[in-house]
Amino acid sequence: MTTSFMAGMDPLPRWSFGRVSLLGDAAHPMYPVGSNGASQAILDASCLARCLASTPSVAAALAAYDAERRLATGAIVLTNRKGGPEGVIDMVEARAPDGFGDIEQVASYAEREAVVRGYASIAGFTQAQVNQPRQGNPGAG
Ligand SMILES: Cc1cc2nc3c(=O)[nH]c(=O)nc-3n(C[C@H](O)[C@H](O)[C@H](O)COP(=O)(O)OP(=O)(O)OC[C@H]3O[C@@H](n4cnc5c(N)ncnc54)[C@H](O)[C@@H]3O)c2cc1C
């Protein structure tokens, strides 16, 4: 991993062109919040391998990969601009700029959890999503 600056770009309208496609930061450069960036490149690779293994034509496999991953990662690109799960920190700072004695008085556990778990769901990081059985990952599930 050689990325050395923080940058994001608008989601692309297309990744796959015949037998050529994009993956990782080339496909979805995003602000690296919420343990993301490289994590999504790994999910891209998993999806790409599954599509190539299950689809006879390479072009059709890359189109299927594009269809599955492009919209999913586009949502993360846009969410990361708002801070991702670290948005909890911004929320608490905005409500209590001078500090606080009891976090529950500023933002309840349920409210904080909703931000973090909501992001995990968009990113594909919930326990159920990670354990989803996939071809080549028979131990999951
Ligand atoms: C500060 C910071 C913190 C981050 N923290 C996290 C984190 O906690 N979790 C996480 O998942 N992600 C994180 N990321 C994001 C993560 O680093 C990137 O998403 C990841 O590196 C993307 O991998 P990649 O292989 O797609 O691209 P890169 O890692 O950028 O690899 C691309 C490679 O292609 C090479 N290359 C470029 N042009 C050419 C060319 N013409 N010919 C040959 N080679 C070329 C480059 O030299 C590079 O080696 C962070 C990023 C930053 C900047």
The ligand as a Tripos MOL2 file, in Angstrom:
@<TRIPOS>MOLECULE
LIG
   53    58     1     0     0
SMALL
NO_CHARGES

@<TRIPOS>ATOM
      1 C1         -3.6370    8.0040    5.8870 C.3       1 LIG1
      2 C2         -4.3510    6.8030    5.3380 C.ar      1 LIG1
      3 C3         -4.8790    5.8660    6.2040 C.ar      1 LIG1
      4 C4         -5.5530    4.7480    5.7140 C.ar      1 LIG1
      5 N1         -6.0660    3.8490    6.6030 N.ar      1 LIG1
      6 C5         -6.7200    2.7570    6.1270 C.ar      1 LIG1
      7 C6         -7.2640    1.7940    7.0430 C.ar      1 LIG1
      8 O1         -7.1500    1.8960    8.2470 O.2       1 LIG1
      9 N2         -7.9170    0.7440    6.5290 N.ar      1 LIG1
     10 C7         -8.0550    0.5650    5.1740 C.ar      1 LIG1
     11 O2         -8.6830   -0.4270    4.7630 O.2       1 LIG1
     12 N3         -7.5660    1.4650    4.2920 N.ar      1 LIG1
     13 C8         -6.8860    2.5590    4.7260 C.ar      1 LIG1
     14 N4         -6.3810    3.4680    3.8440 N.ar      1 LIG1
     15 C9         -6.6310    3.3040    2.4050 C.3       1 LIG1
     16 C10        -5.6980    2.2840    1.7530 C.3       1 LIG1
     17 O3         -4.3310    2.6690    1.9530 O.3       1 LIG1
     18 C11        -6.0040    2.2450    0.2450 C.3       1 LIG1
     19 O4         -7.3950    2.0900    0.0340 O.3       1 LIG1
     20 C12        -5.2770    1.0710   -0.3990 C.3       1 LIG1
     21 O5         -3.8830    1.2890   -0.3090 O.3       1 LIG1
     22 C13        -5.6730    0.9370   -1.8640 C.3       1 LIG1
     23 O6         -4.9590   -0.1380   -2.4010 O.3       1 LIG1
     24 P1         -4.7680   -0.2360   -3.9530 P.3       1 LIG1
     25 O7         -3.9660   -1.4780   -4.1650 O.co2     1 LIG1
     26 O8         -6.0850   -0.1240   -4.6450 O.co2     1 LIG1
     27 O9         -3.9400    1.0480   -4.3840 O.3       1 LIG1
     28 P2         -2.4510    1.4560   -3.9310 P.3       1 LIG1
     29 O10        -2.1350    0.9320   -2.5690 O.co2     1 LIG1
     30 O11        -2.3560    2.9280   -4.1660 O.co2     1 LIG1
     31 O12        -1.5380    0.6600   -4.9480 O.3       1 LIG1
     32 C14        -1.4340    1.0620   -6.2990 C.3       1 LIG1
     33 C15        -0.0430    0.6640   -6.7620 C.3       1 LIG1
     34 O13         0.0510    0.8970   -8.1720 O.3       1 LIG1
     35 C16         1.3030    1.5280   -8.4000 C.3       1 LIG1
     36 N5          1.1960    2.2590   -9.6720 N.ar      1 LIG1
     37 C17         0.5600    3.4460   -9.9160 C.ar      1 LIG1
     38 N6          0.6790    3.7800  -11.2100 N.ar      1 LIG1
     39 C18         1.4060    2.8070  -11.7960 C.ar      1 LIG1
     40 C19         1.8630    2.5740  -13.1300 C.ar      1 LIG1
     41 N7          1.5660    3.4170  -14.1190 N.pl3     1 LIG1
     42 N8          2.5640    1.4690  -13.3770 N.ar      1 LIG1
     43 C20         2.8500    0.5620  -12.3960 C.ar      1 LIG1
     44 N9          2.4340    0.7410  -11.1090 N.ar      1 LIG1
     45 C21         1.7320    1.8300  -10.8350 C.ar      1 LIG1
     46 C22         1.5390    2.4140   -7.1870 C.3       1 LIG1
     47 O14         2.9000    2.7230   -7.0430 O.3       1 LIG1
     48 C23         1.0580    1.5020   -6.0780 C.3       1 LIG1
     49 O15         2.0550    0.6190   -5.6250 O.3       1 LIG1
     50 C24        -5.6870    4.5780    4.3150 C.ar      1 LIG1
     51 C25        -5.1250    5.5220    3.4300 C.ar      1 LIG1
     52 C26        -4.4660    6.6240    3.9390 C.ar      1 LIG1
     53 C27        -3.8750    7.6170    2.9730 C.3       1 LIG1
@<TRIPOS>BOND
     1     1     2 1
     2     2     3 ar
     3     2    52 ar
     4     3     4 ar
     5     4     5 ar
     6     4    50 ar
     7     5     6 ar
     8     6     7 ar
     9     6    13 1
    10     7     8 2
    11     7     9 ar
    12     9    10 ar
    13    10    11 2
    14    10    12 ar
    15    12    13 ar
    16    13    14 ar
    17    14    15 1
    18    14    50 ar
    19    15    16 1
    20    16    17 1
    21    16    18 1
    22    18    19 1
    23    18    20 1
    24    20    21 1
    25    20    22 1
    26    22    23 1
    27    23    24 1
    28    24    25 2
    29    24    26 1
    30    24    27 1
    31    27    28 1
    32    28    29 2
    33    28    30 1
    34    28    31 1
    35    31    32 1
    36    32    33 1
    37    33    34 1
    38    33    48 1
    39    34    35 1
    40    35    36 1
    41    35    46 1
    42    36    37 ar
    43    36    45 ar
    44    37    38 ar
    45    38    39 ar
    46    39    40 ar
    47    39    45 ar
    48    40    41 1
    49    40    42 ar
    50    42    43 ar
    51    43    44 ar
    52    44    45 ar
    53    46    47 1
    54    46    48 1
    55    48    49 1
    56    50    51 ar
    57    51    52 ar
    58    52    53 1
@<TRIPOS>SUBSTRUCTURE
     1 LIG1         1 GROUP 0 **** ****
